Amino acid sequence: MTAQLKIRELPEDDRPRERLIALGAAALTEAELIAILLRTGRRGANVIEVARQLIEKYGSLGVLSRCSVQELGAIKGIGPAKGAQLAAAFGLGVRLKDERFKGKKLIEPREIYDLLNLEMRALHRESLRVVLLDTRFRLLRVEEVSLGSVNESIAHPREVFRPAIIYSAYAVIVAHNHPSGDPSPSQADHSLTRRLREAAELLQIRLLDHLIIGGPGENRAPYFSFKEAGVL
């Protein structure tokens, strides 16, 4: 079986690094790309099998990318050095994604959803983030404010607006995910939105929207926008 062969024992055309050089990254599977970063496997499993098992364990690259270096390093066949390499690669990927939106005016809910959904939909806990914008509503940065339980992200308005003050943002859009996939707002979501609106008025920072990110479903949008609902 291929999984039992060492990489150097595979035909040259089947080795991930050689395939990358010859065909480019688009031709490789996710497991093959991760295998190039890991370089070596473990006893009984070559590096491609280790990479495949890693993806199967977490279910998706999005979930895997949220693992800390410590979590990755604790996995059999990974260790701290390889864990750091994976975390660095995922970090570059996030920055590359954000770079696509740099200099672009972001004001519509769909645009914010496109910016955040791939990463936030993969989370198993609620994460509350604030999108910081300049005077022309161009992206400055995205800051995670809190990471809560399976169904609750706890944040005080002062924590939400703290990054806006630090980075001199003119306007902000707040977003959080619902791990259940249903973006319908709860009473707590409505309460938080009211408190954020009041705090924004006091701080003279424009709160453009509060977005709840869910997932695709029948007869519903994959997100809920308090702006579109007429609350903001």
N, C-alpha and C positions, 0 to 999 in steps of 0.2 A: 504493500500500500504506500501511496505517496507520503502520507503522514509519518510513516516509519523511516523514510529516507532522509538523510541529511541533505541540506540544500546543495552542497557541492556534489552530491551523488545524483542529483536530478539532471536531466538533459539541459543543456545550456538555454534552450528556448523556453524552458519552464521555470527558470530562476527569476525571481521578482526583479532584481537589480538589472539583469540583462534585458528583461522585457521592458522595463522602464526606459532604458537607454535607447532601445530599438523602436519602441512603439509610443512612448509617452505615457504620462500618468493616467490619461483617460481610458487606456486599454487594460489597466490593472483593476483587480477587485479591491474592495476595502481591506480584506485580509492581507493581500499582497502588499499594499501600500504600508500598512502597519508593520508587516514583516520586515520591510526595508529599514524602518526605524528601530525595530527590536534587534535586528542583525542575527541573533542566535536564539535557539529554542531551549528545550530542557530535555532531560533524559526521557526517552520514549515518545517525544513529540517534537517534530522540527518546528522552525520558527513560523511557518505558514499555518500549521495546525494550532500553535499557541495563539496566534493572532485571530484565527477563526473562533477558537474557544472564548477568547476575550470578547469578541463582538456578540457571540451567542449569550454569554453570561449577562451582559448589560442590555441586550436587545436592540440597540441602535448606537450609531456614532454620537448622536446628540447626548444621550445619557452617559456614555463613556467619557465624553469630553468634559463633563462636569465633575469627574472624579478628581480628588486631590492627589498630589504626588504620593502622599502616605497611603492612600487607598490603593493606588496602582502598584506601588512598591510592595505591598503585602500579598499580591497575587503570585501564586506559584509560577515561576518561570519569568517573572518581570523584574522584581527587585527595585531598589531606590534609583539607581542610575538610569535604567530603562524607563522607569516611571517618570523621571524628570524629563527625559527626551520626548515621551508622549505628551506630557503636559505642555511642554514648550511648543510642540507642533500644533496642538489644539489651540493654544493661545494665539499663535500666528494666524490660524484660520479665522478666529473670532475678529481679530484686528483687520484682516483682509476684508471680511464681510462688512464691517463697519466703515471701512474706507470707501466702499461703493456709495455710501450715503454722505460722505464728507462734501461740504460745499453745496449740497442739495437742500432746497427748501422742504422741510418736513412739517406738514400741518394737518394732512388728512389722516383719518384713522387707519385706512388701508395701508398707507405708507409706513406707519408705525408698526402695524401688524407684520408687514413684510420685513421690517428691520429686526423684530424680536422673536417672531413665532418659532423659527426652527429650533432655537436654543431653549426657549421657555416652555414649549409644548412637551419637551422631553423630560421635564423635571417631575419628580414624584412629590415634591413639596411646593407650597406656594412661595413664590419669590416676588418681592415688590421692588420695582426699578423706576428710576426717574431719568427721563430723556431730557438733556439740557440743550437749549437752543440759544443762538445769539439774536441780535436785534432784527436780523433778516430771516429768522426762524430756520437757520442752518444748524446742522448737528455739531455740537461741541463734544459731547461724550455721553455715555450711558453708565449710570452708577447703580449698583445693587444696594438697596437700603436695608432690606431684611429678608431672611429666609426662615419661613415658619414651618408649621406642621403639615400634615397631609392636606388639610382643608382650611388652614388659617395662617395668614401672614400678619403679624402684629407690628404696627409702626405708628409712631407719633408724628404729627405734622412737622415738628421741629427737625426730626430725623430725615424726613422727605425733602425739606427745603434746605437743609444744611449743605448738600453738594452745590445747589444753585447759588448759594451765597459764596462758597469757597471759589467757585469757578466763574463768578460774575455772570451767570446766565440771565438772559432777559425774560425767557419764557421756559416753561417745563411742561412735559406730558408725563403723567404717572401711568404705570402699567403693572399689572400683576396677572399671574396665571391661575387657572383652576385646573388642578391635576385630573379632575373627573372628566374634563373635556367639554363640560357644559359651561359656557361663558355667562349664563344668566346671573345678574347681580344679587347678592344676599342683602339682608338688612344691614349687616356690618359694612358691606361695600358702599351702600348708600350713605351710611353714617360717616364713614371715612371721607367720602367725596365732599360732603357738606363741610366737614372740619378743614379739609384741604382748601376748599374755596374760600372760607373765612380767613385762614392763615395767609393765603396768597394775597388777598386784599390788603391785609395789614402790612405785609412785607413788600407790597408793590411789585410782585412778581406775577407774570401772567400764567395762569393755569389754563392751558388750552384744552386738555382732555384728561380723562381717566379711562384707560382701556383695560378690559378684562380679556385675556387671551385663553381661548378654549381650543376646540378642535372642530373639524368639519362634521356636520350632522344634517339629518333630513330637515328641510324647511327652516334652517337657521344659519346665520352667519357664524364663522369660526371665532368671532370676537364680539364683545359688547362695548359700545362707545357711549359714555355719558354725554358727550357732546352731541352725537347724533340723536340721542334720546331727549335732548333739550334740557338736560339738567345743568350743563355748563355752557 
